[in-house]
Structure formats: C-alpha cells, structure tokens
Amino acid sequence: MDRRTFLAFSTASLALSPRDAPPVRGQKGLRLSTTWWLVSKLPVPDALALLTRLGYDGYEMFDWRDPRVMDTFVSLKDKYPLSCE
C-alpha cells in the first residue's frame, strides 16, 4: 500500500469510531492511541473526556515531570477508560 492510499483509507476511517466498528471474527482488533500533544492545549479532564468520546483506547507522552500534572492524571485514571501507553 502506498502512502496516498493509506492516507485516504485512514482519513475515511476517522468517521467510524473504533468502538462502533463491527468486530472481526477471530481478531481482537486494534488499539487506538494518540500522542498527548494533539490535545495538550485543553485542560486535562476535558482532553481525557474528548479522547474517550472519540473512541481512543490510550494516549502517549504527557509531561510526567510536573508533579501537579501527574497528580491530575492519577486522580482521573479511574474515571476514563484510557491507558497511558
């Protein structure tokens, strides 16, 4: 598959949330995650809610060095079904 075909497929598939897609028999499916940078301008609770609503399974690379940010993620980990990859 070339880059143009892949981009056309991936752009078209964004309309379908992974949780709405029908399961494929014999396959466990793909886990969908994103980098935190894409939602980093939002407050953490709003960003986690948005990622959950959009059907993501996880996120990667938030700023874990700031104790306040880390505490926010820890306090919200049970509220949203997302994993930190």
NORPEHU-V773334 format. One line per field, one symbol per residue. phi: phi as a letter, one per 30 degrees, with the letter a starting at -180 (. if undefined). A space follows every 10 residues. Layout:
phi->???
This chain:
phi->.deddddddd dddddcdddd dddcdibdjc ccbbddedbd dddeeddddd ddddjdcabb icddddeddd dddddcdddc dcccd
